[in-house]
Amino acid sequence: MVTIYHNPRCTKSRLTLQLLEERGEKVSVVLYLDTPPNKKTLKELIAKLGISARELLRKGEAVYKDNNLNDSDLSDAKLIDAMVAHPILIERPIVVKGKRAAIGRPPENVLDIL
């Protein structure tokens, strides 16, 4: 089973979901804007991705600028709090299989974890 944190309005997210389906993967779709991950889940995703909380942020979003999230002194905990409060900040799509995860930018990135 593969889980995708998906935004159907995002081209990369749609292409990644299509890639998974074409490969015959059984996919669980999480519409993360409707059902945002909690702090625990975000921490697990970050660990599986092997990145920092800052690397999971979408820096082009207005809420990123409005909340001064470019402040390098902000801790991972503060950045995770911001993503919980504003899930639009979470980079997408995230695909999880077992103990591994990948961001589908480009969609082919997820092939490494399948």
N, C-alpha and C positions, 0 to 999 in steps of 0.2 A: 504494500500500500504506500502510495506517495501522497503527501499533502502539499497543496499549493495555497499560499496566501495570495489571493487574487483580487485584482480590481478590473472588472470587465470593461471599464472605460479606457484602460491602458493598452496600447498596442502591444508592447513587449509582454505584458501579462497574458493577453489573448494568444499571442504566438507561442508562448511557453506552454500554455495549457494545450494548445493544438499539437505541439511537438510531443508532449507526454501521451496524449490520446493516440496519436499516430504510431507511437512505439508500443501501444498495447498496455500501457501502465494503468492500473486501477488507481483512480485519482479521487481524493477527498478534497473538495474545494471549500476554502474558508474565505468568505467575503469579509476581509479584515476591516473594511470601513464600516460595515454593519455590525460585526461582532469582533471588536478590537481585542488583540491579545492583552492579557494582564501582565504585570511586572515579571512574574515568575516565568511565564511563557516567553516574553521578550528576552530575558536573561538566557534562557535555554537556547533560543534561536541564535543569539549573538555568539554563544559558546560553540554551537554546532557550525556556524559560519566561520568561526575563527577570526572574527574582526572585533573592533571596538564599537561601542554604542554610537560614537560619532560617525563611523563609517556606514552605519545603517540609516543615517539621516538623509532625507531629501532636502538638500540645501537651497533649492530653487523655489520652495514653497513660501508663500507670504507669511505664514505662521512662524517659519524659521526666522525670518527677519524681524517680525513683530515681537518675538520673544527673546531677541538677542542671543540666539542659540549658537552664534558664531564665537561667543566668548570662550576662549580656550581654557579658562579656569573652571568651567562647568564640569562636574564629575559625571561619570557614566550613570550614576544613580539619578542625577538631575535630568540628564538627556533621556533616560528611560521613562522617567515621570512625564516628560514632555511628549514622548511618543504614545504613552498610554492616554494622555489627555487629548492628543491630536494625532490620531492614527494616519492621517494623510502624510505625516512626516516619515513614515516607514518606507524605506526603499522597497520596490516591488519588481517582479514577483519573487517570493521566497518559496523554494521547493525543498521539502524535507523528506528524506527516506532513511529510516532508522536513526542512526546517530550522526548522520551527515546532512548538510544543507548547502544550498547554493542560491545565489541571486541570478535570476534569468535575464541578465543584461550583459551580453546578448543571450537569447534563449538557449543557445547551444551550451552555455556554461553549465546547465543542469545535467548534461550527459555524463559528466564526471562522477556524479553520485548515484547513477542508476545501475 
